[in-house]
Amino acid sequence: MLDSIRNIFSIPELRKRVIFTLLLLAVYRAGGQIPNPGISSSALAEFWQAQKGTILGFIDLFSGRYMSKMTIFALGIMPYISASIILQLLQVVWPYLERLAKEGELGRKKITQYTRYGTIVICVIQAWAIAFLLQKLTSPGGARIVPNPGLPFQLLTVLTLTTGTIFVMWLGEQISERGIGNGISLIIFAGIVARFPAGLSTIVSGLKTGSWDPIKAILVLVMILAVIAFIVFIERGQRRIPVSYAKRVVGRKVYGGQSTHLPLRVNTGGVIPIIFAASIITIPSTIAAMIKIPVFQNISAAFSPGMPLYNLLYVASIIFFTYFYVSIIFNPTDVADNLQKYGGFIPGIRPGKNSSDYIDTILSRITLVGAIYLAIISILPEFLMTGFKVQSIPFIGNFLDANLPKFVTQGLQVDFYFGGTSILIVVGVAMDTLQQIEAQLVMRHYDGFMRRGRIKGRR
């Protein structure tokens, strides 16, 4: 491993790319410490303490925790991700975008341009909504978050937050073009990983003071490593459909005649289904928490993490959105048509519709495995922290609460600093980045990170 790291910095081009990436990530982290003007930081901190488990807390994750501090990068890269998802969905229903997606590099550049425009529109709308909401909110102690509300504060907030997101988007594009790895993913990665030192410090101090049980700390560490290994195993998993190409003569040359495979990933949808599901499932609790009426407070409690209704709907939403998103980004009919166009066929399956149905059947089966995997990864951290609150289940809740082990109903009562979505993003981005570095090393006849085999990313 040390030799591989040394090889990275011995290649001038690769060294420049890695240093350039690290410098831009440092700029992102430094810029995220600049607060937005006109906000009381103490009142804001009290308010965010009450927002755990809501959609605001989920958005805060993708902003690198800058939303809870209301810095100039508070919106983070989430508007760009939202615009990208919207453009992907529109490609299914808008023929113009569908044609652009099939036009190669020029079409992709045009879609990227539309994504930037969409990002600006989303930023302005979200920034104005945040400014308007901040003026109305108070901390649990009654202090106003915005001491001097008004139109000047709203305009200034829209300007700073929109500019901050555009700058973050530019940083991500520069990393993708001139650095190493996917810039947008690395920015999210940096925001999540930045929380690790604080979490580690809390655990160490807890062990020193006795508030943390050493056995519990070891158990949590083992579970984290097991979850990471499980994610790596599934993310690398794929179903390979054999494909053969018929021989064809063009002039004096013979093309085709070889056999290859069509790889179908187990987790084709990536982390997007979790983003969809978490956004939908946290909306009721967020709205109900803002309405100070007992009925709505009960609704908010029912949709809090660990509650049976929350877990049930969360798992069902992840499975639904996994199938929904995979059906959008992967079209078996197009794949079968392309195979037939270039003389390829699946052995034992007739080209055309039969091949399309065969691919669709296999994709549906492995997508179910991927959906269950995403649901497990998403629910596990909540289980570690709070357990499953089975007592609220009608008729059998008290029986289950009395007979199930305490670690099931109460969890381990630990602060798990990486949620399921966070771990999935961190591991996936690390795999993709290492794959690119591995490719650069192997291309220049250096040994990669793995002595046996090669690192396989998610693509």
Stockholm file with secondary structure:
# STOCKHOLM 1.0

chainA/1-459         MLDSIRNIFSIPELRKRVIFTLLLLAVYRAGGQIPNPGISSSALAEFWQAQKGTILGFIDLFSGRYMSKMTIFALGIMPYISASIILQLLQVVWPYLERLAKEGELGRKKITQYTRYGTIVICVIQAWAIAFLLQKLTSPGGARIVPNPGLPFQLLTVLTLTTGTIFVMWLGEQISERGIGNGISLIIFAGIVARFPAGLSTIVSGLKTGSWDPIKAILVLVMILAVIAFIVFIERGQRRIPVSYAKRVVGRKVYGGQSTHLPLRVNTGGVIPIIFAASIITIPSTIAAMIKIPVFQNISAAFSPGMPLYNLLYVASIIFFTYFYVSIIFNPTDVADNLQKYGGFIPGIRPGKNSSDYIDTILSRITLVGAIYLAIISILPEFLMTGFKVQSIPFIGNFLDANLPKFVTQGLQVDFYFGGTSILIVVGVAMDTLQQIEAQLVMRHYDGFMRRGRIKGRR
#=GR chainA/1-459 SS CHHHHHHHHHSHHHHHHHHHHHHHHHHHHHHTTSBCTTCCHHHHHHHHHTCTTSHHHHHHHHTTTCTTTTBTTTTTTHHHHHHHHHHHHHHHHCHHHHHHHTSTHHHHHHHHHHHHHHHHHHHHHHHHHHHHHHHHCBCTTSCBSSSSCSHHHHHHHHHHHHHHHHHHHHHHHHHHHHSSSCHHHHHHHHHHHTTHHHHHHHHHHHHHHTSSCHHHHHHHHHHHHHHHHHHHHHHHCEEEEEEEECCEEETTEEECCCEEEEEEETTTTTTHHHHHHHHHHTHHHHHHHHSCCHHHHHHHHHTSTTCHHHHHHHHHHHHHHHHHHHHHHCCHHHHHHHHHHTTEECTTSCTTHHHHHHHHHHHHHHHHHHHHHHHHHHHHHHHHHHCCCGGGSTTTHHHHHHHSCHHHHTTTCCCCSSCHHHHHHHHHHHHHHHHHHHHHHHHTTCCCSCSSSCCCCCC
#=GC SS_cons         CHHHHHHHHHSHHHHHHHHHHHHHHHHHHHHTTSBCTTCCHHHHHHHHHTCTTSHHHHHHHHTTTCTTTTBTTTTTTHHHHHHHHHHHHHHHHCHHHHHHHTSTHHHHHHHHHHHHHHHHHHHHHHHHHHHHHHHHCBCTTSCBSSSSCSHHHHHHHHHHHHHHHHHHHHHHHHHHHHSSSCHHHHHHHHHHHTTHHHHHHHHHHHHHHTSSCHHHHHHHHHHHHHHHHHHHHHHHCEEEEEEEECCEEETTEEECCCEEEEEEETTTTTTHHHHHHHHHHTHHHHHHHHSCCHHHHHHHHHTSTTCHHHHHHHHHHHHHHHHHHHHHHCCHHHHHHHHHHTTEECTTSCTTHHHHHHHHHHHHHHHHHHHHHHHHHHHHHHHHHHCCCGGGSTTTHHHHHHHSCHHHHTTTCCCCSSCHHHHHHHHHHHHHHHHHHHHHHHHTTCCCSCSSSCCCCCC
//
